[in-house]
Amino acid sequence: MKRTGLLLLSIIALVSAMISPAYADGTPDEQWIAAQPADLLTTAYLGFLADGIGAAPNSGDTYLLGQDADGTTVGTSNVLANHWCKAVSDPECAKVKYFQYSATLGFCSSTVTTDCITSVEAVDASGKALAVNKVKSLSGTKYLPFTGYPEKGIPNGGAAEIVDIPGAPHSGGTQYLIDVHNDGAFMNGSDKSLSKSFNAQIFGIKLGPAPAGADKAYQTTAVFPGQKLGDMPKGGDIVNSACVIFSAADKSCALAYAMPLDVTFKINIKTSIYIMGWFHGRISNASTSFNLDQSGTARVSTISFGGNPVVVPTYSAWAKSADLPAAIAAFNAKNPKRVSGGLIYGSKNKSATATTPGSEFAGGITFEDAMSIQTRAKEYDQISIDQLNTWISSFGDKAAASPTRWIYQSMDSSVINSPILGTGGQTTSTQQPQQGMPQGGPSGMPQGGPQGGSTPPTLDKSTECYIKSGGEFSGVVSTNATQYVSGPPTFDVTNQSLDYKVAAPHYLANGNEFQGTYNLQISDTLARCLYGFTDAPVSATVSVVAVDGTSKVATTSIRASDGFLRLSATGFTFSSPTIRVKLSQPTATSASTSASTSASTSTSATTKTPSATTSATKSPAKTISCVKGKTVKKITGTNPKCPTGYAIKK
């Protein structure tokens, strides 16, 4: 992306912006902390941070919060009391109407056989399996372990795990933190809990002492003025630390280091959590499997998440509120909720001279009264993409840091019943409890908030397609872009294509041009349903389109096997390109001459010709669901048949 240097420097000088630099002293980018203006407690500033992890939870945190309220409408009913519960059946919490939980999953054991990590694997570039040794559990600051309720889909709340992988050294050693996390909600009397988000993360770490104030970063049960059902109670200081986890119990800090990009990591779990079948994340060469067992009293899934770490640029900037560029001011006016969330610093009406940045979080200071605010791109949606591009256009196209990430996340539950088909771009995610679920998923969360016994809402086409595909693993999309949209690519009716938008700074923190990656794995069943294709072979083309409509240089590949279509695009540049995947059904004549291929070509920066095309063989792999009682098995092959004793699921 071209920039006018003199004009850009003039703008920066005019608004006294502070662009956060990368570390120059050898500190890993994984330990980067956004720099702050020295006078942000006494002078009004607005900051922006896009660190590429979205709303991923604080690693190691575990709690079950029960709330009494004057109603049952999330976001509207007033909270009367907060309770930290040891279980849904905890005597103190037995009459609580609404629960929300954050559960960290530990390793399975003789006493914990579900909602746990069964194993962690690592494979080097040569394909050699590496030894993975368990070291210890590490709890977060908010560590309030609780007993789950598998029949309702609520997992046990435990601690994160540390493993040692001698064959995969990083600059800080050979230890890795494994953080598998689920956030959800449950209305007493509902059939099932609502899993709002699921995250699996890996960090290369080294343990050190906990930072000062770590023991105070703890949330209380006090009800704050205006607290609504679903709001977390406030309390505890904000500790500005580079720790992935700082544990008050262990008085230790897990500092992150750059992970080797050529090592493939895999996490295997067994869980009763109702995880959505669509995943997104920060990995390359993603490999995911999903098997469901409904033979017992609880619905149990065995899931594997695999892939390589990727470098994801972090963007950060500060500007004086009185001198905000017009584009940022206009964005804020249009999207006020994106400014009313984040960290607050200082007070306009109270003395802030004796406080430190961030500590006001515990002092009851409102956003309206805050002296300075740092907003953060938490959502994976088009608005966050627009927000990042607005700041980039004002303050430069260079990343503040370039850390490595390994993250898998489930699609936010609120997206599943939103339209994916249309012309208006990808659907947005709201981080609020879902306003209704289709059959086969958690129920009891109607319009206006969770309440038991409601009738499922009218389903849109995309949700019907998820149900037809089995309601299980539908696919995964992954990219190293700073911002993207978490849901499946949108079906553009005009272009008859799947469009996927991403955004990132054009340059890394070291000044090198940032090269983008994009990988899509989508089930054959879901793709055919979304596009209305028959069982005949399907062809696909992949292209990367710039904002001005021209095709960008990229290397693309396409492969159809095992009931999934796998697409990738790599080597393209930013700031905000669109990855366009066009699927079509060739005629019988052309299909008969097509061979199963894995294509890899480069496109011209000016041509609009599709960059790669492939079609499935005459007898493509198909996936069927077979049922025996409550057990469901998926069988894939060119002519799949159910095992003896199983019947095909209609």
N, C-alpha and C positions, 0 to 999 in steps of 0.2 A: 504494500500500500504506500503510495507516494505521500510525502508530507512536505510542507513548506517550513524549512528550519527557522527562518527569521520570525515568521508569524507565530510559530509554535512557542519560541522562546519569549516572544512579547506577551503572549497570553499567560504563560506560566509566571512571568514576572508581575504581570498585572494583578493576578489573583493571589499572589504569594503562596502558591501551592507547594506542597511538600511531597515529592514523589519518593516512595520508599525504595532505597537502593538494595542491591544484593550484598551479601556479606563479602568483604574483601580480605578478611583475616583468616580465611580457611575454614570458618565455621560452616558446616553443611547447610545447604538450602533447606533441608528438612527441619532445621532448628531456627529458621528465619522468623523474626517477630516484626510486625509492622512498626516502623518508626513513627513517633508522635511529635507534633509541634510542641515546643517547650512551654508555650503560653496557652495551651488549650483549656486550662482551668479558668482562665480569666478573659480569654478572647474566644468568641464563637467561631468554631470550625465545623465543617462537615467532611467526614472521611468516607472512603469506600474501599471495601476489601472483597476480592473474588479469589478465594484460595482453592477452588476446584473440588471441595469436599461437600458442598451443599449443606444439607441439614443432618449430616452424619452425626450421631450422638457422641457425647464425651466418652472416650474409651474407658471401659471398666466400671462405669456407673450402673448401679442396680437398685431399683426401688419399686415398691407397689404402693401407690398413693390412692387412698380412699377419700372421697369428698361427699360431705352432706351439703345439700343445697335446697333452695326454696322451690325448685322445679327440676325438670329432667332435660332441659334444652341446653346443649353444649354451646358455650359462647354467649348465652343470654341469662340463664338462671344464676342467681347470686349464691356464692359459696358461703356456707355457715360454719364449716369446720373442715380441717385437713387432718388426715391420719396416715402415719407410716405403718403399713400393715405387714404382718409376717405371713399372711395367707388370706385368701378371700374369706375363709371361714374363721379368721382371727376374731375372738370375742369382741374386741374393740371395734372391729370393722364389719361385723356380721350384718348390721342394719344399714351399712353404707349403700347409697344408691348407685354411685358411679366410681369406677376404678380406672386409673391409667397407670401403665407400668413401663419400665425400662429394664430389660432383662439381658444380662450378659451370660452367654452359654459357655460353660467350662467343659473339660474332657469328661467323657462317659466313664462310669465306674461300676462296681458291683452293686452299688445302691442307686446310682443314677443311670438309667438305661435309655432314657429319651430326653429330648430337649437338651442335647449335648453334642460335643464334637467327638466323632468316632476316631478320626485320625487326621494328621497333617502330612502331606507328601511334598517332595521337592525333587526335580529332575534337572540335571545340568544340560548344557548345549549339545553334548554328545549323546544324550538320551539315557545317561546313567542315573539310576535312582540313588538319591543321597540319603544318608542316615539322618533321622529326625528324632532327637531325644527330648523328653519332657524335662523341664527345669523346675518351674514353680508356678503357682497362681499369683496374680497381682490384682488387687482390688483398687477401684477408683476412689476418689474422695467421697462421693455420695454412694457409699456401699452399705446397703440395707437389704441383705439377702432375704429371699422369701420363697415359700413353697408354691409351686405352680398348680394349675388346675387343668391337666391335659385334656380332660373330656370337654372343656370349654375352649381349648386352644390357647391357654395361658401357660407359658413356659416357666421353668424354675429360674430364679434369679441368682446367678453366681458371680464368679470373677473371671477376668481375662487370663489367658495362659501364655507363658513364656516357654519357647522351645529353643534348642541349640541345634544348628545345622552346620557342622564343621566343614562340609564340602561347599558351602555357599557363603564365604566370608564377605563382609562389607567393611567399610573404613572404621567402624566402631567395634568390630568383633564378629561373632558368629551367632548371636542370639537374635530371636525374632519374637515380636509380640503378636499373638493371635487374638483378635477381638471380633467375636460373633455376637451380634446385638439385635434385639427385637424391641420395638416400641409399639404399644397397642393400648386398647381401651376395652372396657367391659361394663355394660349396664346390668346391674343385678336383675335377674329374671330373664335375660336374653338367652337364646339358644347357644350362641357362640360369641367369643370375643372378636374384636376387630383388630387385625394386625395392620397398623398404620404404616410401618416401615420395617424393613429387614436389611441389615448391613453385615457384611463380612469384610474385615480389613486385616492386612498384614503390614507390619512395620519392622524394618531393621533397627535394632535398639541396643543401647548400652545403659545399664543401671547406674545411677548416681544418687546423691542426696536430694531430698525434696526441697523445693524452693521455700523461702520464708513466706509465711502466711498460708501455706497449703492446708494446715489444720483448721483454718477459719473459713475456707471455701466450702461451706456446707449450708444446705437449705433447711429452714425451720418449718414448723407447721402453722405459724401465725397467719391468719387471714389478713391480707392487705386490703385497703379501701378499693372497692370496685372490682374485686376478684370475681371472675365468672367461672362457671363450671368448665373444667378443662384447662384453666390457667394453673401453672405451677406456682406454689408459694415462693416468695422472694426472701432472700437472706444470704449472708455470707459475702466475703470480699471476692472481687475478681482478681485472680492472681495472673499477672502478665508473665507467662512462663512458656518455654519451648518444650516442655514435657508433653509427651503423648499421654502419659498417665502420671499423676503425682499422687502417691498414696499416703494418707495420714497414718494409716495403720502400720505400714512398713517403713514409714519415713524415707521413702525412696522415690526416685524420678526416673522414668524411662525416656531417655533422649533418643530421637530418631536419627538415622543415618541413611545415605543413599543405598538402595538395594540393587543387586546385580540384575541387569535387564535381560540377561540370557538364561536365567534360571526360571523354570516353570514351577509355580507353587500351586498346591491344591488343598482345599479344606473340605472334609467330608463330615456331614452332620446327620443326625437323626432327630426329627422334631415333630411335635404335634401342632406347630404354628401353622395357621392358615396363610401361607405365603402366596402372593400373587404369582402367576406363571410367567410374567414378563420381567426380565432383569435388565439393569443397565450398570455401567461401571467404568472403572479406570484400570483396564487391563488390555493387553494385546494377546492374540491367539487364544481367545476365550473358548473354554470347553466346559459345558454344563450338562449334568444329567439329573433327572428328577423322577423318582419312583414312588408310587403311592400304595399304601397298605391300609385298608379299611376293615380288616378282619376282626380287630379288637374293639374295645369300648371307645378308643380314641383314634382319630384319623392320624396316621403316622407317615411322614415322608422321609425318604432317604435321598439326600441331595449332595451333589459334588460340585464345587466351584473351582475351576482351574484357569490359569493364565499367567502371563508374564507382567512384571511391573512396567509402568510407563512414566515418562516425565510430563508433568502437568504444570504449565506456567501459572504463577500467582501474580495478580495485579493489585496494586494498592496506591492510593493517593489521598492527600488532604488539601482542602481549600478553605479560605476564610469565607464564612457564611455571607458576609456583606458583599463579597466580590465573586459570587458564583457565576460561571459562564451561563449565558442565556439558555443553552441547550440542556444543561443539568437542571436549572431552575424549572424549565418547562416540563422535564421528565418528572421531577418531584411533585409538581402541581397536579400532574395527570395520574401519578401513582403514589399517593401519600402514604399508603401502608408500607411501601418499601423504604420509607424514611423513619417510620415510627417503630422500627425494630432494630436492635443492635445494642452496642455499648454506649453508655452515657458518661460524660465527664464534666464534673463541676456543676454549679447551680447559678442561675441568674439572680436568684433572690436570697440565697443563703451563702454564708462565708465558705469558700472552698480553699482557702489558703492553707489549711492544715490537713487537707486530704490528699490522697494519691490517686492518679488516674484509674478509674474503674471501680473504686470503692463505693461510689455513690449508688451502685446497684443495690446495696443493702440499706440505704438510707431513706428510701421512700421518695426519692426525687423523680418526678414525672418527666416524660420526654418533652412536654411543653416547657418545663422549667429548666431543662438541661442546658448547660452552657455550650457543650460540644457533643456531637453524635458521630459515631462511626457505624455506617450501615454495612451490611454484609449480604452478598448474593447467596442466600440459602436455598432458594427454589431453583429447580432445573426446568425453566420454562422460557417462553419467548420474551417475557418482560425482563427477566434477568439478562438475557442476551442483549436486549436493547439498552439496559442500564450499563452493562460493561462497554458496549460500543460508544455510548454517549460520553463516558469518562475517558475512554481511549482517544476519542476525537478531540477532546479538550486538553489532555495532559500527556499525550505521547503514547506510542505503540510498542513500549518495551516492558517486559515482565520485571517484577521486583525480585522474584525468586523462581527457581525451576526445580522443585522437589520431585522425587519419585513417589508414585502412589500405586497401591494395589487395593482396589475397592470393588466389591459387588454390592448392589443395592436392588431391592425389589421396587417395582413401580409403585408410587404412592397410591394407596387404595382408592383415593377420590378420583383417579383417572379412569379406572376400569369401566365405569358407567357413563363416561363422557364420550362424545363423538370423536372418533379418530378419522372417520371419513369426512371429507369436505374440502373446501378451497381456501379456508382461512388460516392455514398453518396448523402446527401441532397443538394438541390440547395442552392446557396448563394444569399444573399441580398446585394444590392449595395448602397442604400440610394440616388440613382440618379433618376430623373424623368423617368418614364417608357418609354420603347422604343416600344410602341404600345399596344393597348388594344383590347380584343376580343369584339364581338358584345354583346350589353347589358350593357357595361360599358362605361366609359368616352372615347371619341375618340379624334383624332387630335393631337396625340403625336407620330410621326413617328420616324424612325431610325435617330439618330443624334440629336434629340431634338424636342421639341414641335413645330409643324407647322400644321395649319389647313388643313382639306380636304384630308387627306391621306387615302389610301386603307388599311384596317386592314391586319396585317401580317398573314402568314400561321400559323394555330394553331397547337400546339402539342397535344398529346393525353390527357395530364392532363388538359390543358385549355379547351378542348372540353368537358371533364367530368364536369368541373365547370359550363359550360353553360348548359349542360343537367340537372344538379342538380338545375337549376333555377337561378344561379348567385346570390343567396341570402346566407343564413346561411348554410355553409358547415361543420363547426365543430370548435373545439377549443382544443388546446393542452396547458397544463400548467405543470410547474415543479418548484421546489425550487433550482435547480442547478444554479451555478453562470453563466455558459455559456451553451447555447443550440442553436438549429437551429429553426428559427421562422416559417418556412414553414411546410406543412404536412410531415409526415414521408415518406422517400423514399421507393419506391418499389424495393426491391432487387430481381432481376430476378433469380439469382442463388439459393437463399434460399426461393424464393416465399414468401417474408415476408415484412412487413413494419418495417424499421429500424430507430431508433431515437437515436441520440447520445447526451450525456450530459457531462458536466465536472464541477468539483468543488474541493476545497481543501478537503482532507480526514478528517481534524479536524476543529471544530469550534474555535472561538477566545478563548473560555474558556477551550479548550483542549479536549472537548467531541467529540467522533466520530460523524460525520455528517451523518444523515439518509436521504436518498433521497426520493422524491415523484415524481410521473409522472401520469398525467391523460389525457386521449384522448377521445374526443367525436367526432365521424365522422358520417355524414349522410349516411343512408343506400343507398341512390341513388348514392352518390359519391363513396362509397366503392365498390359497384357492378360495376360501370363504370370503375374505375381504375383497378379492378381485372378481369373484363370480366365475372362476375358471372351472372347467370339467377335469376329468382324470387324465386328459391327454397331456403330453409333455409341455412344459412351460419354459420360455426363454426369458433372459434378463439382460439388461444393459446397465452399466454404472457410469456416471459422469460426475464431475465436480464443477459446479457453476458459480462464478463470481457474482457479486452484487449487481454488476452491470450486464449480466446475462452471458458473458463469454465463458468458455470452458477453461478450466485451469489445468496446469500440468499435474498429472497424478499417475500413479501405478495402481491398477485395479485387478482384482481377481474374483472369479465366480466359480462356485462348485455346488453341485446338487448331489446329496447322498444321505442315506440313513433317514429319509423322511424330512430332511431339513435343507433349506437353501442358505448357503453361506456366501456372503459378499464382503469385499473389503476394498478400501481406497487408502493409499498411503502417499506421502511425499508432497501433499498439497500445502499451500501457504494460506495465511489468514490476512484480514481480520475476521470476516464473517461469510464464508462460503456456504453453499447448499450442496449436500450430497444427494444426487438424484438417482433413484433406482427405478428403472422402467421394466415392468414385467409384461409379457405378451404371450399369446398362445398361437404358435405357428400353424399353418395349414398341414393337413395330413401328409402332403407331398414333401414339404420342407422338413417336417418332423422326422420322416422316415430316413432322411439323409443326414440327420444331425447325429453327432457322436457326443458322448459325455466328455466334457473338456474341463480343464482348469486353465483359464486364460490369464495372461499377465502382459499388459501392453502399456505404453505411455501415450498420453494424448498431447496434442499441441495446445499451447496456451491460447490460441486464437480460434481453433476449430470447435464446432459444436457437434462433431461426430461422436457418437457414443464410444466410450473408451474401452469397453470389453463386453463381449457377448458370449453367452453359453446357453445350451439347452440340455434338458435331461435326456436320457436314453429312451428307446422305445418302450422299455419296461422299467419305469422309474420305481424307486423304493417307495412303499406305502406303509403307513403306520395305522394299526387298528388297536382298539381297546378291548380287552377280554375280561369278563367278569365271572367270579366264582364266589357267591355270597357277597361279602363286603370287600373282597380283595379284587383289585384292578391291576392288570398287567398290560403294558404296551408292547406289541410285537411289530417289528419292522422288517421288511423284506420286499422282494419283487412280487411275491405271492404269499403274503403272510396268512397263517392259520392259527387259530386258538389252540392251546394245549388241551390235552384230554381233561375233561371235567369242567372246562371253561366255555362260556358262550360269548359271542361277539356282542359288544355293547352297541345298542342301536342309537 
